[in-house]
Amino acid sequence: MTRERFIELVEQEQEGLRRFLLALCEGNREDADDLAQETLLKAYLSYDGFVERFKFSTWLYRIAYNSFIDYTRLQHPPT
């Protein structure tokens, strides 16, 4: 995937990604925005590994969900 194609796909998914993270963060917009930024950075750094026969949105949302899980673990470490 080219950098230009990556940017195009992100622009298509950005609004939905933010809504998804906002729901996961139970309406906390600051946390959702931080996670969206982290997700897009992780996706950008690894977009060469994306296999184009799969849906970009599924790949991106999986990165977002994993970022949310990591964030949750940091906020509430096991006792």
PyMOL Python script that loads the backbone (N, CA, C, O; Angstrom):
from pymol import cmd

cmd.read_pdbstr("""\
ATOM      1  N   MET A   1       0.843  -1.169   0.000  1.00  0.00           N
ATOM      2  CA  MET A   1       0.000   0.000   0.000  1.00  0.00           C
ATOM      3  C   MET A   1       0.890   1.236   0.000  1.00  0.00           C
ATOM      4  O   MET A   1       1.902   1.287   0.699  1.00  0.00           O
ATOM      5  N   THR A   2       0.510   2.207  -0.774  1.00  0.00           N
ATOM      6  CA  THR A   2       1.274   3.454  -0.819  1.00  0.00           C
ATOM      7  C   THR A   2       0.840   4.362   0.334  1.00  0.00           C
ATOM      8  O   THR A   2      -0.226   4.183   0.924  1.00  0.00           O
ATOM      9  N   ARG A   3       1.675   5.315   0.627  1.00  0.00           N
ATOM     10  CA  ARG A   3       1.355   6.290   1.677  1.00  0.00           C
ATOM     11  C   ARG A   3       0.081   7.059   1.314  1.00  0.00           C
ATOM     12  O   ARG A   3      -0.757   7.322   2.177  1.00  0.00           O
ATOM     13  N   GLU A   4      -0.058   7.412   0.051  1.00  0.00           N
ATOM     14  CA  GLU A   4      -1.239   8.158  -0.402  1.00  0.00           C
ATOM     15  C   GLU A   4      -2.518   7.343  -0.208  1.00  0.00           C
ATOM     16  O   GLU A   4      -3.546   7.872   0.216  1.00  0.00           O
ATOM     17  N   ARG A   5      -2.441   6.053  -0.524  1.00  0.00           N
ATOM     18  CA  ARG A   5      -3.603   5.174  -0.350  1.00  0.00           C
ATOM     19  C   ARG A   5      -3.946   5.035   1.134  1.00  0.00           C
ATOM     20  O   ARG A   5      -5.120   5.012   1.503  1.00  0.00           O
ATOM     21  N   PHE A   6      -2.927   4.944   1.975  1.00  0.00           N
ATOM     22  CA  PHE A   6      -3.145   4.873   3.413  1.00  0.00           C
ATOM     23  C   PHE A   6      -3.898   6.111   3.897  1.00  0.00           C
ATOM     24  O   PHE A   6      -4.877   6.002   4.635  1.00  0.00           O
ATOM     25  N   ILE A   7      -3.440   7.273   3.482  1.00  0.00           N
ATOM     26  CA  ILE A   7      -4.082   8.527   3.892  1.00  0.00           C
ATOM     27  C   ILE A   7      -5.533   8.567   3.416  1.00  0.00           C
ATOM     28  O   ILE A   7      -6.419   8.984   4.162  1.00  0.00           O
ATOM     29  N   GLU A   8      -5.773   8.146   2.206  1.00  0.00           N
ATOM     30  CA  GLU A   8      -7.126   8.108   1.654  1.00  0.00           C
ATOM     31  C   GLU A   8      -8.032   7.202   2.495  1.00  0.00           C
ATOM     32  O   GLU A   8      -9.160   7.578   2.814  1.00  0.00           O
ATOM     33  N   LEU A   9      -7.551   6.036   2.846  1.00  0.00           N
ATOM     34  CA  LEU A   9      -8.348   5.099   3.639  1.00  0.00           C
ATOM     35  C   LEU A   9      -8.597   5.618   5.048  1.00  0.00           C
ATOM     36  O   LEU A   9      -9.690   5.448   5.588  1.00  0.00           O
ATOM     37  N   VAL A  10      -7.595   6.245   5.644  1.00  0.00           N
ATOM     38  CA  VAL A  10      -7.760   6.823   6.980  1.00  0.00           C
ATOM     39  C   VAL A  10      -8.823   7.921   6.953  1.00  0.00           C
ATOM     40  O   VAL A  10      -9.659   8.002   7.853  1.00  0.00           O
ATOM     41  N   GLU A  11      -8.789   8.756   5.931  1.00  0.00           N
ATOM     42  CA  GLU A  11      -9.787   9.825   5.823  1.00  0.00           C
ATOM     43  C   GLU A  11     -11.197   9.261   5.747  1.00  0.00           C
ATOM     44  O   GLU A  11     -12.130   9.860   6.281  1.00  0.00           O
ATOM     45  N   GLN A  12     -11.365   8.122   5.093  1.00  0.00           N
ATOM     46  CA  GLN A  12     -12.671   7.485   4.991  1.00  0.00           C
ATOM     47  C   GLN A  12     -13.128   6.899   6.330  1.00  0.00           C
ATOM     48  O   GLN A  12     -14.325   6.870   6.616  1.00  0.00           O
ATOM     49  N   GLU A  13     -12.203   6.443   7.133  1.00  0.00           N
ATOM     50  CA  GLU A  13     -12.529   5.735   8.372  1.00  0.00           C
ATOM     51  C   GLU A  13     -12.434   6.584   9.630  1.00  0.00           C
ATOM     52  O   GLU A  13     -12.878   6.157  10.695  1.00  0.00           O
ATOM     53  N   GLN A  14     -11.869   7.766   9.527  1.00  0.00           N
ATOM     54  CA  GLN A  14     -11.547   8.560  10.711  1.00  0.00           C
ATOM     55  C   GLN A  14     -12.764   8.873  11.590  1.00  0.00           C
ATOM     56  O   GLN A  14     -12.692   8.724  12.810  1.00  0.00           O
ATOM     57  N   GLU A  15     -13.842   9.292  11.007  1.00  0.00           N
ATOM     58  CA  GLU A  15     -15.026   9.649  11.798  1.00  0.00           C
ATOM     59  C   GLU A  15     -15.598   8.433  12.525  1.00  0.00           C
ATOM     60  O   GLU A  15     -15.935   8.508  13.706  1.00  0.00           O
ATOM     61  N   GLY A  16     -15.704   7.324  11.817  1.00  0.00           N
ATOM     62  CA  GLY A  16     -16.210   6.100  12.430  1.00  0.00           C
ATOM     63  C   GLY A  16     -15.290   5.588  13.529  1.00  0.00           C
ATOM     64  O   GLY A  16     -15.749   5.092  14.559  1.00  0.00           O
ATOM     65  N   LEU A  17     -13.997   5.713  13.301  1.00  0.00           N
ATOM     66  CA  LEU A  17     -13.025   5.297  14.304  1.00  0.00           C
ATOM     67  C   LEU A  17     -13.205   6.112  15.576  1.00  0.00           C
ATOM     68  O   LEU A  17     -13.189   5.558  16.676  1.00  0.00           O
ATOM     69  N   ARG A  18     -13.373   7.391  15.440  1.00  0.00           N
ATOM     70  CA  ARG A  18     -13.554   8.251  16.617  1.00  0.00           C
ATOM     71  C   ARG A  18     -14.850   7.911  17.361  1.00  0.00           C
ATOM     72  O   ARG A  18     -14.872   7.908  18.592  1.00  0.00           O
ATOM     73  N   ARG A  19     -15.915   7.630  16.634  1.00  0.00           N
ATOM     74  CA  ARG A  19     -17.174   7.216  17.276  1.00  0.00           C
ATOM     75  C   ARG A  19     -17.001   5.891  18.021  1.00  0.00           C
ATOM     76  O   ARG A  19     -17.495   5.728  19.137  1.00  0.00           O
ATOM     77  N   PHE A  20     -16.298   4.949  17.394  1.00  0.00           N
ATOM     78  CA  PHE A  20     -16.030   3.651  18.002  1.00  0.00           C
ATOM     79  C   PHE A  20     -15.273   3.822  19.319  1.00  0.00           C
ATOM     80  O   PHE A  20     -15.644   3.234  20.335  1.00  0.00           O
ATOM     81  N   LEU A  21     -14.225   4.621  19.295  1.00  0.00           N
ATOM     82  CA  LEU A  21     -13.430   4.827  20.501  1.00  0.00           C
ATOM     83  C   LEU A  21     -14.184   5.623  21.552  1.00  0.00           C
ATOM     84  O   LEU A  21     -14.016   5.381  22.747  1.00  0.00           O
ATOM     85  N   LEU A  22     -15.002   6.557  21.133  1.00  0.00           N
ATOM     86  CA  LEU A  22     -15.810   7.317  22.075  1.00  0.00           C
ATOM     87  C   LEU A  22     -16.777   6.385  22.816  1.00  0.00           C
ATOM     88  O   LEU A  22     -16.988   6.538  24.019  1.00  0.00           O
ATOM     89  N   ALA A  23     -17.353   5.440  22.111  1.00  0.00           N
ATOM     90  CA  ALA A  23     -18.243   4.459  22.745  1.00  0.00           C
ATOM     91  C   ALA A  23     -17.456   3.584  23.724  1.00  0.00           C
ATOM     92  O   ALA A  23     -17.914   3.332  24.838  1.00  0.00           O
ATOM     93  N   LEU A  24     -16.285   3.127  23.314  1.00  0.00           N
ATOM     94  CA  LEU A  24     -15.469   2.306  24.212  1.00  0.00           C
ATOM     95  C   LEU A  24     -15.067   3.083  25.466  1.00  0.00           C
ATOM     96  O   LEU A  24     -14.990   2.517  26.556  1.00  0.00           O
ATOM     97  N   CYS A  25     -14.815   4.371  25.303  1.00  0.00           N
ATOM     98  CA  CYS A  25     -14.386   5.218  26.425  1.00  0.00           C
ATOM     99  C   CYS A  25     -15.567   5.794  27.200  1.00  0.00           C
ATOM    100  O   CYS A  25     -15.398   6.692  28.025  1.00  0.00           O
ATOM    101  N   GLU A  26     -16.749   5.279  26.933  1.00  0.00           N
ATOM    102  CA  GLU A  26     -17.971   5.694  27.640  1.00  0.00           C
ATOM    103  C   GLU A  26     -18.179   7.202  27.617  1.00  0.00           C
ATOM    104  O   GLU A  26     -18.556   7.804  28.623  1.00  0.00           O
ATOM    105  N   GLY A  27     -17.931   7.800  26.463  1.00  0.00           N
ATOM    106  CA  GLY A  27     -18.197   9.219  26.276  1.00  0.00           C
ATOM    107  C   GLY A  27     -17.062  10.150  26.660  1.00  0.00           C
ATOM    108  O   GLY A  27     -17.204  11.364  26.521  1.00  0.00           O
ATOM    109  N   ASN A  28     -15.956   9.635  27.131  1.00  0.00           N
ATOM    110  CA  ASN A  28     -14.824  10.474  27.504  1.00  0.00           C
ATOM    111  C   ASN A  28     -14.069  10.863  26.234  1.00  0.00           C
ATOM    112  O   ASN A  28     -13.274  10.091  25.697  1.00  0.00           O
ATOM    113  N   ARG A  29     -14.340  12.078  25.774  1.00  0.00           N
ATOM    114  CA  ARG A  29     -13.803  12.541  24.496  1.00  0.00           C
ATOM    115  C   ARG A  29     -12.275  12.678  24.512  1.00  0.00           C
ATOM    116  O   ARG A  29     -11.617  12.392  23.512  1.00  0.00           O
ATOM    117  N   GLU A  30     -11.715  13.110  25.633  1.00  0.00           N
ATOM    118  CA  GLU A  30     -10.259  13.263  25.712  1.00  0.00           C
ATOM    119  C   GLU A  30      -9.560  11.921  25.552  1.00  0.00           C
ATOM    120  O   GLU A  30      -8.598  11.802  24.793  1.00  0.00           O
ATOM    121  N   ASP A  31     -10.042  10.913  26.266  1.00  0.00           N
ATOM    122  CA  ASP A  31      -9.446   9.582  26.150  1.00  0.00           C
ATOM    123  C   ASP A  31      -9.628   9.032  24.739  1.00  0.00           C
ATOM    124  O   ASP A  31      -8.706   8.449  24.170  1.00  0.00           O
ATOM    125  N   ALA A  32     -10.813   9.217  24.183  1.00  0.00           N
ATOM    126  CA  ALA A  32     -11.088   8.722  22.830  1.00  0.00           C
ATOM    127  C   ALA A  32     -10.178   9.389  21.805  1.00  0.00           C
ATOM    128  O   ALA A  32      -9.665   8.723  20.905  1.00  0.00           O
ATOM    129  N   ASP A  33      -9.976  10.691  21.934  1.00  0.00           N
ATOM    130  CA  ASP A  33      -9.092  11.404  21.007  1.00  0.00           C
ATOM    131  C   ASP A  33      -7.643  10.949  21.151  1.00  0.00           C
ATOM    132  O   ASP A  33      -6.934  10.792  20.157  1.00  0.00           O
ATOM    133  N   ASP A  34      -7.202  10.738  22.402  1.00  0.00           N
ATOM    134  CA  ASP A  34      -5.843  10.236  22.619  1.00  0.00           C
ATOM    135  C   ASP A  34      -5.668   8.861  21.992  1.00  0.00           C
ATOM    136  O   ASP A  34      -4.653   8.586  21.352  1.00  0.00           O
ATOM    137  N   LEU A  35      -6.661   8.002  22.178  1.00  0.00           N
ATOM    138  CA  LEU A  35      -6.588   6.660  21.613  1.00  0.00           C
ATOM    139  C   LEU A  35      -6.655   6.686  20.088  1.00  0.00           C
ATOM    140  O   LEU A  35      -5.999   5.882  19.426  1.00  0.00           O
ATOM    141  N   ALA A  36      -7.433   7.592  19.536  1.00  0.00           N
ATOM    142  CA  ALA A  36      -7.502   7.714  18.075  1.00  0.00           C
ATOM    143  C   ALA A  36      -6.140   8.126  17.529  1.00  0.00           C
ATOM    144  O   ALA A  36      -5.678   7.583  16.525  1.00  0.00           O
ATOM    145  N   GLN A  37      -5.511   9.073  18.182  1.00  0.00           N
ATOM    146  CA  GLN A  37      -4.189   9.513  17.741  1.00  0.00           C
ATOM    147  C   GLN A  37      -3.183   8.364  17.845  1.00  0.00           C
ATOM    148  O   GLN A  37      -2.386   8.146  16.932  1.00  0.00           O
ATOM    149  N   GLU A  38      -3.223   7.636  18.955  1.00  0.00           N
ATOM    150  CA  GLU A  38      -2.318   6.497  19.125  1.00  0.00           C
ATOM    151  C   GLU A  38      -2.582   5.427  18.070  1.00  0.00           C
ATOM    152  O   GLU A  38      -1.646   4.849  17.518  1.00  0.00           O
ATOM    153  N   THR A  39      -3.845   5.169  17.794  1.00  0.00           N
ATOM    154  CA  THR A  39      -4.219   4.170  16.787  1.00  0.00           C
ATOM    155  C   THR A  39      -3.691   4.551  15.414  1.00  0.00           C
ATOM    156  O   THR A  39      -3.109   3.722  14.715  1.00  0.00           O
ATOM    157  N   LEU A  40      -3.890   5.793  15.031  1.00  0.00           N
ATOM    158  CA  LEU A  40      -3.444   6.227  13.709  1.00  0.00           C
ATOM    159  C   LEU A  40      -1.925   6.214  13.597  1.00  0.00           C
ATOM    160  O   LEU A  40      -1.383   5.917  12.533  1.00  0.00           O
ATOM    161  N   LEU A  41      -1.244   6.530  14.680  1.00  0.00           N
ATOM    162  CA  LEU A  41       0.217   6.462  14.665  1.00  0.00           C
ATOM    163  C   LEU A  41       0.677   5.012  14.506  1.00  0.00           C
ATOM    164  O   LEU A  41       1.552   4.729  13.688  1.00  0.00           O
ATOM    165  N   LYS A  42       0.101   4.102  15.274  1.00  0.00           N
ATOM    166  CA  LYS A  42       0.460   2.686  15.162  1.00  0.00           C
ATOM    167  C   LYS A  42       0.156   2.159  13.761  1.00  0.00           C
ATOM    168  O   LYS A  42       0.953   1.421  13.182  1.00  0.00           O
ATOM    169  N   ALA A  43      -0.987   2.538  13.228  1.00  0.00           N
ATOM    170  CA  ALA A  43      -1.358   2.084  11.884  1.00  0.00           C
ATOM    171  C   ALA A  43      -0.376   2.631  10.848  1.00  0.00           C
ATOM    172  O   ALA A  43       0.043   1.907   9.945  1.00  0.00           O
ATOM    173  N   TYR A  44      -0.016   3.891  10.976  1.00  0.00           N
ATOM    174  CA  TYR A  44       0.919   4.490  10.023  1.00  0.00           C
ATOM    175  C   TYR A  44       2.277   3.793  10.068  1.00  0.00           C
ATOM    176  O   TYR A  44       2.889   3.532   9.032  1.00  0.00           O
ATOM    177  N   LEU A  45       2.733   3.499  11.270  1.00  0.00           N
ATOM    178  CA  LEU A  45       4.047   2.870  11.419  1.00  0.00           C
ATOM    179  C   LEU A  45       4.075   1.433  10.902  1.00  0.00           C
ATOM    180  O   LEU A  45       5.141   0.885  10.623  1.00  0.00           O
ATOM    181  N   SER A  46       2.888   0.825  10.777  1.00  0.00           N
ATOM    182  CA  SER A  46       2.865  -0.577  10.339  1.00  0.00           C
ATOM    183  C   SER A  46       2.024  -0.803   9.079  1.00  0.00           C
ATOM    184  O   SER A  46       1.664  -1.941   8.778  1.00  0.00           O
ATOM    185  N   TYR A  47       1.710   0.259   8.344  1.00  0.00           N
ATOM    186  CA  TYR A  47       0.830   0.074   7.185  1.00  0.00           C
ATOM    187  C   TYR A  47       1.442  -0.795   6.094  1.00  0.00           C
ATOM    188  O   TYR A  47       0.716  -1.347   5.267  1.00  0.00           O
ATOM    189  N   ASP A  48       2.756  -0.923   6.080  1.00  0.00           N
ATOM    190  CA  ASP A  48       3.387  -1.821   5.105  1.00  0.00           C
ATOM    191  C   ASP A  48       3.002  -3.275   5.343  1.00  0.00           C
ATOM    192  O   ASP A  48       3.049  -4.095   4.426  1.00  0.00           O
ATOM    193  N   GLY A  49       2.621  -3.590   6.578  1.00  0.00           N
ATOM    194  CA  GLY A  49       2.235  -4.955   6.911  1.00  0.00           C
ATOM    195  C   GLY A  49       0.777  -5.266   6.620  1.00  0.00           C
ATOM    196  O   GLY A  49       0.349  -6.411   6.767  1.00  0.00           O
ATOM    197  N   PHE A  50       0.011  -4.268   6.210  1.00  0.00           N
ATOM    198  CA  PHE A  50      -1.401  -4.489   5.909  1.00  0.00           C
ATOM    199  C   PHE A  50      -1.539  -5.292   4.623  1.00  0.00           C
ATOM    200  O   PHE A  50      -0.917  -4.978   3.608  1.00  0.00           O
ATOM    201  N   VAL A  51      -2.364  -6.330   4.681  1.00  0.00           N
ATOM    202  CA  VAL A  51      -2.621  -7.174   3.520  1.00  0.00           C
ATOM    203  C   VAL A  51      -3.892  -6.661   2.852  1.00  0.00           C
ATOM    204  O   VAL A  51      -4.970  -6.724   3.443  1.00  0.00           O
ATOM    205  N   GLU A  52      -3.775  -6.155   1.629  1.00  0.00           N
ATOM    206  CA  GLU A  52      -4.885  -5.446   0.992  1.00  0.00           C
ATOM    207  C   GLU A  52      -6.070  -6.318   0.611  1.00  0.00           C
ATOM    208  O   GLU A  52      -7.116  -5.791   0.232  1.00  0.00           O
ATOM    209  N   ARG A  53      -5.939  -7.609   0.699  1.00  0.00           N
ATOM    210  CA  ARG A  53      -7.111  -8.444   0.397  1.00  0.00           C
ATOM    211  C   ARG A  53      -8.106  -8.429   1.555  1.00  0.00           C
ATOM    212  O   ARG A  53      -9.238  -8.892   1.410  1.00  0.00           O
ATOM    213  N   PHE A  54      -7.682  -7.895   2.712  1.00  0.00           N
ATOM    214  CA  PHE A  54      -8.570  -7.760   3.859  1.00  0.00           C
ATOM    215  C   PHE A  54      -9.111  -6.335   3.927  1.00  0.00           C
ATOM    216  O   PHE A  54      -8.600  -5.434   3.261  1.00  0.00           O
ATOM    217  N   LYS A  55     -10.147  -6.142   4.735  1.00  0.00           N
ATOM    218  CA  LYS A  55     -10.732  -4.803   4.874  1.00  0.00           C
ATOM    219  C   LYS A  55      -9.832  -3.926   5.739  1.00  0.00           C
ATOM    220  O   LYS A  55      -9.393  -4.333   6.815  1.00  0.00           O
ATOM    221  N   PHE A  56      -9.569  -2.735   5.257  1.00  0.00           N
ATOM    222  CA  PHE A  56      -8.748  -1.780   6.004  1.00  0.00           C
ATOM    223  C   PHE A  56      -9.426  -1.422   7.319  1.00  0.00           C
ATOM    224  O   PHE A  56      -8.763  -1.319   8.351  1.00  0.00           O
ATOM    225  N   SER A  57     -10.736  -1.231   7.290  1.00  0.00           N
ATOM    226  CA  SER A  57     -11.441  -0.822   8.505  1.00  0.00           C
ATOM    227  C   SER A  57     -11.310  -1.874   9.605  1.00  0.00           C
ATOM    228  O   SER A  57     -11.138  -1.529  10.774  1.00  0.00           O
ATOM    229  N   THR A  58     -11.390  -3.143   9.242  1.00  0.00           N
ATOM    230  CA  THR A  58     -11.244  -4.209  10.240  1.00  0.00           C
ATOM    231  C   THR A  58      -9.863  -4.157  10.867  1.00  0.00           C
ATOM    232  O   THR A  58      -9.730  -4.272  12.085  1.00  0.00           O
ATOM    233  N   TRP A  59      -8.843  -3.986  10.055  1.00  0.00           N
ATOM    234  CA  TRP A  59      -7.463  -3.892  10.536  1.00  0.00           C
ATOM    235  C   TRP A  59      -7.295  -2.681  11.458  1.00  0.00           C
ATOM    236  O   TRP A  59      -6.695  -2.788  12.528  1.00  0.00           O
ATOM    237  N   LEU A  60      -7.824  -1.538  11.040  1.00  0.00           N
ATOM    238  CA  LEU A  60      -7.689  -0.307  11.807  1.00  0.00           C
ATOM    239  C   LEU A  60      -8.434  -0.394  13.138  1.00  0.00           C
ATOM    240  O   LEU A  60      -7.916   0.021  14.175  1.00  0.00           O
ATOM    241  N   TYR A  61      -9.648  -0.935  13.101  1.00  0.00           N
ATOM    242  CA  TYR A  61     -10.435  -1.037  14.325  1.00  0.00           C
ATOM    243  C   TYR A  61      -9.823  -2.045  15.295  1.00  0.00           C
ATOM    244  O   TYR A  61      -9.958  -1.886  16.508  1.00  0.00           O
ATOM    245  N   ARG A  62      -9.168  -3.057  14.793  1.00  0.00           N
ATOM    246  CA  ARG A  62      -8.472  -4.018  15.664  1.00  0.00           C
ATOM    247  C   ARG A  62      -7.317  -3.320  16.372  1.00  0.00           C
ATOM    248  O   ARG A  62      -7.091  -3.547  17.561  1.00  0.00           O
ATOM    249  N   ILE A  63      -6.594  -2.486  15.663  1.00  0.00           N
ATOM    250  CA  ILE A  63      -5.520  -1.712  16.295  1.00  0.00           C
ATOM    251  C   ILE A  63      -6.117  -0.802  17.367  1.00  0.00           C
ATOM    252  O   ILE A  63      -5.564  -0.682  18.460  1.00  0.00           O
ATOM    253  N   ALA A  64      -7.239  -0.167  17.057  1.00  0.00           N
ATOM    254  CA  ALA A  64      -7.903   0.724  18.012  1.00  0.00           C
ATOM    255  C   ALA A  64      -8.350  -0.036  19.254  1.00  0.00           C
ATOM    256  O   ALA A  64      -8.145   0.421  20.379  1.00  0.00           O
ATOM    257  N   TYR A  65      -8.957  -1.192  19.045  1.00  0.00           N
ATOM    258  CA  TYR A  65      -9.444  -1.968  20.182  1.00  0.00           C
ATOM    259  C   TYR A  65      -8.275  -2.436  21.049  1.00  0.00           C
ATOM    260  O   TYR A  65      -8.349  -2.381  22.277  1.00  0.00           O
ATOM    261  N   ASN A  66      -7.211  -2.890  20.418  1.00  0.00           N
ATOM    262  CA  ASN A  66      -6.037  -3.313  21.188  1.00  0.00           C
ATOM    263  C   ASN A  66      -5.421  -2.143  21.950  1.00  0.00           C
ATOM    264  O   ASN A  66      -4.944  -2.316  23.071  1.00  0.00           O
ATOM    265  N   SER A  67      -5.427  -0.967  21.355  1.00  0.00           N
ATOM    266  CA  SER A  67      -4.930   0.222  22.052  1.00  0.00           C
ATOM    267  C   SER A  67      -5.813   0.540  23.253  1.00  0.00           C
ATOM    268  O   SER A  67      -5.314   0.915  24.314  1.00  0.00           O
ATOM    269  N   PHE A  68      -7.116   0.390  23.085  1.00  0.00           N
ATOM    270  CA  PHE A  68      -8.047   0.615  24.193  1.00  0.00           C
ATOM    271  C   PHE A  68      -7.799  -0.381  25.325  1.00  0.00           C
ATOM    272  O   PHE A  68      -7.790   0.000  26.496  1.00  0.00           O
ATOM    273  N   ILE A  69      -7.599  -1.652  24.981  1.00  0.00           N
ATOM    274  CA  ILE A  69      -7.329  -2.676  26.002  1.00  0.00           C
ATOM    275  C   ILE A  69      -6.033  -2.345  26.744  1.00  0.00           C
ATOM    276  O   ILE A  69      -5.979  -2.434  27.970  1.00  0.00           O
ATOM    277  N   ASP A  70      -5.003  -1.967  26.012  1.00  0.00           N
ATOM    278  CA  ASP A  70      -3.735  -1.587  26.653  1.00  0.00           C
ATOM    279  C   ASP A  70      -3.937  -0.404  27.591  1.00  0.00           C
ATOM    280  O   ASP A  70      -3.420  -0.397  28.708  1.00  0.00           O
ATOM    281  N   TYR A  71      -4.679   0.583  27.143  1.00  0.00           N
ATOM    282  CA  TYR A  71      -4.964   1.776  27.949  1.00  0.00           C
ATOM    283  C   TYR A  71      -5.729   1.383  29.216  1.00  0.00           C
ATOM    284  O   TYR A  71      -5.412   1.856  30.307  1.00  0.00           O
ATOM    285  N   THR A  72      -6.728   0.527  29.070  1.00  0.00           N
ATOM    286  CA  THR A  72      -7.534   0.084  30.209  1.00  0.00           C
ATOM    287  C   THR A  72      -6.667  -0.646  31.223  1.00  0.00           C
ATOM    288  O   THR A  72      -6.812  -0.444  32.429  1.00  0.00           O
ATOM    289  N   ARG A  73      -5.778  -1.481  30.746  1.00  0.00           N
ATOM    290  CA  ARG A  73      -4.874  -2.213  31.662  1.00  0.00           C
ATOM    291  C   ARG A  73      -3.963  -1.272  32.425  1.00  0.00           C
ATOM    292  O   ARG A  73      -3.652  -1.511  33.592  1.00  0.00           O
ATOM    293  N   LEU A  74      -3.537  -0.207  31.775  1.00  0.00           N
ATOM    294  CA  LEU A  74      -2.683   0.772  32.482  1.00  0.00           C
ATOM    295  C   LEU A  74      -3.472   1.545  33.525  1.00  0.00           C
ATOM    296  O   LEU A  74      -2.937   1.897  34.576  1.00  0.00           O
ATOM    297  N   GLN A  75      -4.739   1.811  33.241  1.00  0.00           N
ATOM    298  CA  GLN A  75      -5.577   2.568  34.173  1.00  0.00           C
ATOM    299  C   GLN A  75      -6.029   1.721  35.368  1.00  0.00           C
ATOM    300  O   GLN A  75      -6.217   2.237  36.470  1.00  0.00           O
ATOM    301  N   HIS A  76      -6.199   0.428  35.137  1.00  0.00           N
ATOM    302  CA  HIS A  76      -6.706  -0.474  36.176  1.00  0.00           C
ATOM    303  C   HIS A  76      -5.857  -1.735  36.213  1.00  0.00           C
ATOM    304  O   HIS A  76      -6.302  -2.796  35.775  1.00  0.00           O
ATOM    305  N   PRO A  77      -4.629  -1.627  36.736  1.00  0.00           N
ATOM    306  CA  PRO A  77      -3.763  -2.806  36.760  1.00  0.00           C
ATOM    307  C   PRO A  77      -4.338  -3.879  37.671  1.00  0.00           C
ATOM    308  O   PRO A  77      -5.013  -3.565  38.652  1.00  0.00           O
ATOM    309  N   PRO A  78      -4.075  -5.153  37.353  1.00  0.00           N
ATOM    310  CA  PRO A  78      -4.582  -6.230  38.212  1.00  0.00           C
ATOM    311  C   PRO A  78      -3.972  -6.144  39.595  1.00  0.00           C
ATOM    312  O   PRO A  78      -2.823  -5.735  39.758  1.00  0.00           O
ATOM    313  N   THR A  79      -4.742  -6.528  40.574  1.00  0.00           N
ATOM    314  CA  THR A  79      -4.245  -6.451  41.960  1.00  0.00           C
ATOM    315  C   THR A  79      -3.684  -7.765  42.427  1.00  0.00           C
ATOM    316  O   THR A  79      -3.226  -7.871  43.565  1.00  0.00           O
TER     317      THR A  79
END
""", "prot")
cmd.dss("prot")
cmd.show_as("cartoon", "prot")
cmd.util.cbc("prot")
cmd.orient("prot")
